[in-house]
Amino acid sequence: MDQVSRRPRWTPRCKWARPRCVRPIRVFRKPSAPKPEVYCSLTQGARPVLKKQVKTSDAGSSTIAPTYGCRSFCEPIPRYEIPESPMDPRTVKQLVQDELNLDGNPALNLASFVTTWMDPEANELMAMCVNKNFIDQDEYPQTQKIHERVVSMLAHLLNAPEQGRAVGTVTIGSSEAIMLGLLAHKRSWQHRRKAAGKPADRPNIIYGLDVHSCWEKFANYFEVEARTIELGPGKYVIGPDDVAPLVDENTIAVGAVVGTTYTGQMDDVAGIDALLQKLNAERGLSIPMHVDGASGGFVMPFVHPDEAWDFRLPTVRSINVSNHKYGLVYPGLGSLIFRDASDVPEDLVYKINYLGGEMENYSLNFSRGSALVMGQYYNFLRFGREGYRQVLSNCVETAQQLARTITDSGKFEVIGDSPMLPVIALRLLDDSRYTVFHISEAIRAKGWIVPAYTLPPKADGTAVLRIVVKENFSRDMAELFAADLQNVMQKLDASPPSHATDHGKEGHGIC
């Protein structure tokens, strides 16, 4: 029998440990024979087939060493295997929380567009819905009704025709929304071609290289020829003159971006619409436009309401927006709106009855949480049009003020005109002694997360810093950031890096 060393009753010093009534702790074991390390099984003997895909070590260790003087840490905890025994929940929470402390501070994250703060009341409401599967419409009928309201509100916001039959759905971000929108246009094109007795095996799509990577994914995954428009020095968006030479009878759609990933600028959507109207009339075509409003789709209606880029333009047949950006909802929610139900071929919509009642489904995913949908509905009611106008106008004004403060130093210039969106892309005027990559790295020491990256091919000689201003980035925070940036620049001027680093050649982490 194993000998057990028993300790007297004691008061734990760890804040997450059990109270004084804990039972004696097993600390030392004397095994009858040596046993192999149970937590390192993947490093001993015959390995499974997927051995090369299974990570078994991290900095030389496959276990998490005992850290706290508490009963749950008497033995190592495996990093890459499920532990054999259960653990105290408070201890597990603390263990995971300790590792998460190594992440960046979301409040200082100027790299990402996604929302990092919501009202406490919204958090409470979403917590009530975290266990509801959005797809279970028969079980949660009111959730589906609220979803329909959100889609309707978005259709009105994007100026869908009053007499039309706009349809839509929420998605898991804009990537799914874009793929669903373009898939519908591809299938509609195929139906038209087959009805006319023409081949439908060589579809193409036209877009600029200012798009998000999900456009390239669509072309790759769904086997559509991508006719891309290159950018160049001083030219970071596309217009009708770029599109015209690429259009033919096999074009399933033209893509335009409102708020590009790289610079926050806007393609000439109205100009492209005019071109497509002309070509469709002259050649008997039906080429639609899909507008990617992931970054700007919520900003433009409230801050620049007179700018026509949405369903006011006749060839715009579908629009996606990212609710988790300037819809002010946490990450994981996008939306897709079609101008009319006829834009979605019926053979793409699945009718399902094995969840209870019959429901229609058009998605690339199935099960998902419903909490974020409730968060968006909360925001629509909470802010109203005036509230969104105030919040987003303030974001744009803060971005413009910050851009002026930074460029007044004489060391930077802003890419593009005065920001229409709360996004600033900055180019260093003199990068002979240090680059934007050095600045990004140096200011990270202050906690600020600011990405540095090169622009797309043909414009990749330009490297920029990008700053995204969100609701929780106040004027005070902007002033603090500008001061820290100035301090970093002064230090780099006084002591430039010993050698220039070749950054940006292996991609970047922007979103």
N, C-alpha and C positions, 0 to 999 in steps of 0.2 A: 504493500500500500504506500502511496505517495505520502511523504512527510509534509505536513503543512505548518508553516510558521504563522502563529497568530499574533496579531497586534492588539494592544488594548484599545478600548474605545477612544476616539479622538474627534476633535472638531476640524473638519476640512478647511483648508485655507483657500481653496479654489472656489471662486464665486459660482461656478456651475456644478459643483459637486453636491452629493446628497447631504441631508442634515445629519445630526449626530447619531441617529439611530442606525447607521449603516452596519451591516454585518461584517464579521472579521474578513479580512482580505487574503486571498491566496496570492502569495508573492513568490515563494521559491518552490520549485518542483525538483524532485530527484528521480529522474526516469530510470527504469530498470535496464534499459539499453539505449544507446545513442539513437536518436531519431533524425531523419532528414529535416531540413528547414522547410516547414510546411508552406511558408509564404514565398518560397523561391522555386516552386515546382517547375516553372517554365524554363529555369536555367539548368535543370538536372535531367539526365536521362534522355529518352526519346521525346522529341518535341512534336506538337501537333502540326498538321499540314500548314496552318496559317501562321507558323511561327515567325516568319519575317514581317508579318503585319501586326504582331502583338508586341507592344512596347513593354519590356520587362525591367528596365532600369532608367533611372533619372539621376544624373550626377553621381553614378556609381552605386546607387541603392535602389532596391526594389521594394523597400518597406519604409513606412513612416516611423521614425524612432520615437520611443516614449518621451513625451515632452513635459507632462504635468504629473505632479505627485498624487495622482488620483487612481482609483481602482480600475478605470477603463483603460489605463495606459500601462498595464503591467507587462504587456507583450507587444511586439511590433504589429503594426497595422499594414496590410498589403496595399501597395499603390495601384496595382493593375489587375488584381483579382478581387472577387467578392470575399470579404472576411468570413471566417467559419462561424463566428459567434456574434450575437447582437451586442450593441453598445448603448450606453445611456444617451438619450436624445440630446440632452444639453451639452454633453461632451462632444458629440458629433457636430452639433451646430457650431460650437466654439472652434473645433478643428477646421471646419470648412471656412468659417468666417476669418480665421487667422490667415489662410491662404488668399482669400479674396482681398484682404488688406493690401496685397501687393499690386492689385489693379490700380489704374489711374482713377482720379477723382472725377466723377461724371460732371460735377459743377464746373470743372476747369477744362472740360473736353470741348475744344473749339474745332475739332476735326470732323465730327459727325453731325449730320443733319438731324438725327433722330432725337426725339423728346426725352429729356432726362428728369423732368419734374412735372407732377400733376397735383391738383388740389388734394388735400387729405380726404375730403369727402368722396372724390373720385376713386381714390385708392380703396376706401372702405366698400364702395359699391362694387368695384371690380373683384374684391376679395370674396364677396357674396356669390359671384358667378364663376369663380375659378374652377369649380367642379362640374360645370355644365358643358356638355359637348355641343358645340354650335350646330353640328350636322343633325342632331336628334330633334328635328322640327316637330314631330308628333308628340314627343315627351315634353318639349319646352316650346309650346306654341307662341307664348308671348315674346320670347326671345326672337323668334322669326319675324313677328310683327314689328318689333323694334328695328330689326335689320332692314325690313322693307322701308321703314320711315327714314333710316339713315341714307339708303340708296336714293329715295325720293328727294331728300334735302340736297344731296349732292347734285342730282340731275338739275334741280332748279338753280343751284349755285353756278353750274357750268352752262346755264342758258340753253338747256334742251328745249326744243320747240314745244310750245304750250299745247298744240293740237297733236303732237306726236305720241309715240308709244315708247318712250325711253325705258330701257331696262338696264340692270346692272347687278353687281354683287360685290361683297367685300372679299378680299383675298389676303394671303399672307405676304404682305408687302407688295411693292410695285413690280417686282420681277415676275411673280405669277400673273399679275394683272396684264402686263405687257404681252406675255406669252399667250394668254387666253385671247386678248384682243387681236393679235396678229394671226393666231390660229384660225379665228373666225373669218378673218379676211382671206386667208389662204383657201379655206374650204369654200367660201362664197365664189372666189375666182375659179376654183375647180369646177363647181357646178355650172357656172356661166360658160366655161370653155366646153364642157361635155355637152351641154344643151345645144351649143352651136356646132357640134361635131368637130371640134378642134382639139389638138393634144393638150394635155394638162400635166405634163411631166417636167416642165422646166420653169417653175415659179421663181421670181426674184423679188427682192425688197430693197428699197433705197433709203439710206440714212447716212448721216455724217458721222465722222469719227469722234464727235463730241458726245456720243451717247454713252449710257451705262453699259457695262459688260453683258447685261442680260439680253440686249439686242443681238449680240454676237452669239450668245447661247441659243437663242431662238433659231437663228439661221442654221446653226450647227445641228441642234437636236431635231429640228423639224425639216431638215433637208431643203432649205431654201437658199438660192444664190444671193449672197449679200453684195449689193452694189454700193460700196462705201464711198463717201466723199471725203477726200483728204483735206486737212486743215493746213495752215502755214503760218509763218511769222506775221503777227498782227491780224490774222484771220482765224477766229476760234469758233465760229458758228456758220451755218449754211443758209442759202437762200435759193430763189427760183432758178437763177442762172446755173447753179451747181446741179440742180435736179434735172433740168430739161434734157440734157444729152443722154441721160440714163434711162428714161422712161420708154417702155414698149408695151406690147399687148400682154406680156407675161408678168408685168409688175402687179403684185398683189396689194401693195400699199406703199406709201411714202411716210417715213417717220420724221417728226419734228419735235424738238425739245424745248420746254419752257423751264429754264433753270438748269443749265448744263452742270454735270458733275464736276468738271474741271474748273470753270470760271464763274459759274452762276449766271451766265448770259442766256439770251433767248434767241432761238432760230427765227428767221423771218417767216413766221407761220402764215400771216396774211398774204405775203407774196407767193408762197408755195401754193396756197389755196387758189389764188387767181390763176396761176399757171395750170393747175390740175383742172380747174373749170374749163379753161381754154382747150387743153389737150383732150379732155373727155368729150367735149362738144365737137371738135374737129375730127377726131379719129374714131368716134363711137365707142369710147372706152368707159369704164366705170371704176377708175382708180381712186380709192379712198385715202384719207390721211388719218394716221393715228398720232395723237399728241401725247407725248410723255410729259405729264405735269407732276412727276414725282416730287420735285423740289419746289416748283413755282405754282402748282395748281391751286393751292390754298392761298397763296400770297396775292396773286394777281387780281382775283375778284374783289378783294377787300382794299388793297392798296392802290391798284391801277384798274379800276372798274371799267374805264372807257377803252382799254386796250382789247381789241378783238383778236382772240386766239382760240376760242372755244367753239361751242356749237353754233355760234352766230355765223361761222364760216361754213358754207354749204358742204364742202368736201370732207370736213371733219366728222368722221363717223364713230370714233371711239376715243376716249380719254381715260388715262389712268392718273390717280393721285396717290400720294403716300400720306395716309392719315397719321402715321407715326412720325412724320416730319412736322409740317406747319399746321396739320390738323390737331396738333398738341396732344397726341396720344402716345403712350409707350410703344416701343418697338414690336413689330409683328403684325401690322395692319395696313393694308392698302385697299384701293377700290378701283373698280372698272365700270365705266358707264358707256353704254352704246346709245347712239342717237335714236335708234328705232329697233324694235324687236326683230325686224326683218334682217338686221345686220348680223344676227346670230343664227346660222343654219340649224334647223331642227335636229339634224342627225348628230349634232355635237352635244345636245342636251339629253341627259340621262334621266329617265323616270324610274324612281326607286320606291318600293313598297315594303321592304323587309325591315324597316325601322318602325313600322306602325302604319300610318296613313301614307298615301302616295305623295311623293315630293319630286321636284325637279332639281337637278344638280348639274352645274357647269363649273368644273374646277379641275386643277391638277392635283389637289390634295383632297382629303376626305375629313377625317376627324380633326377638330381644332377647338381651341378654347373660345368661349363666347365673351370673356371678360372685356377684351379690348373693344368689341362692338358696343358694349354698354358704356365704356369709357368715352367713345366718340359721341354717342347719343347724349351722355351727360354734358360733354363740352358744348354741343350744339345748343342745348337748352340753357346751360350755364352762361355762355358768352353772348349768344345771339349774334346777329350781324354786327352790331355796334361794338360789342366786346371784342370780336375777332379783329375788327378794323382798328381798334385802339392798340391791341397787343401787337399785331403784325406791323402796323405803321411805326410803333415804337421800336420794334426790332430793326426795321429798315433805317430809321433815323439814327439809331445807335451805331449801325454798321457804317453809315455815311460819315458820321462824326469821327468814328475811330479811324476810318480810311483817311480823312483829312489830317488827323493828328499824326498818323504814321508817315504820310507822304510829306508833311511839313518838315520832316527831318532831312529831306533831300536825298535819302538813301533808297527809297522805293518808288515805284510807280504802280498804279492800279491797272490791272488788265481790264480793258473795256471801259465803257462810260461809267458815270456815277451809278452805283449799284441800284438796280430795280428790285433786287432781292436782298435779304440780309446776309449776303455772302461777299467776302472780299478776297480777291486773288491778287497777290502782290509779287512783283518781280524786283529783284535786287538790281539797282542801276549799275553797280560795279561789283562783279563777283571775282575779281582777280586775286583777292587776298583770302576771301572766305565766301561760302555759298549759303543759299537758303537752307541747305541740309545741315550745315554747322549751326545756323541760328535755331532751327527746329530742335536739334539735339541739346543746345545750350539752354534754351528756355524751358525745356522739360525738367531741368533741375529745380525750377521754381514751381513745378506742378502743372504748368500749362501744357496741353496736348495740341500741337499745331502741326499738321502734316506738311511736308515738303515733297514735291514730286515734279516730274517732267510732264509736259503736255503731250498729246498724241503724236503719232508719226507725222513727219514733215514739219511739225511744230515743236518736236522734242528737244530742240536746242534751247528752249525756254523752260526754266525751272521756276516754280512759284511756291509761295506759302499760301495756304487757304485758311481763312477764318470764317466760321459759320456762327452767326449771332442768333441765339435762341432766346426764348421768353425769360429764362432765369439768368440771363447775362445782362446785368444792369449797367447803367452809365458808370456807376462807381467801379464795378468790376472792369469795365472797359478802360477806365483811367488807370487802374492798377496794372492791367495788362500792358498798356502803352508804356508805363513807367518801367516795368520789368523788361520789356523789349528794348527800350532805350538803354537800360543798364547792360543788357547782353551785348548790344552793338558796341557800346563803349569798351567793354572788356575784349571783344574780338578785334576792335581797332587797335587797342593797346598791345594785344598779344595774339596775333592771328595764328591759326593752326599751322603746324610745321609743314604739312603737305595737304594738297587738295585731295579729297576722297572722291572716288568715282561712284556717285550715288545714282539711284534711279534707273539703273540698267536692268534690274530684275523685277520690275513692276513696283507698285506702290500700294499702300493700304488705305486709299481713300474710299468713300462710299457715297 
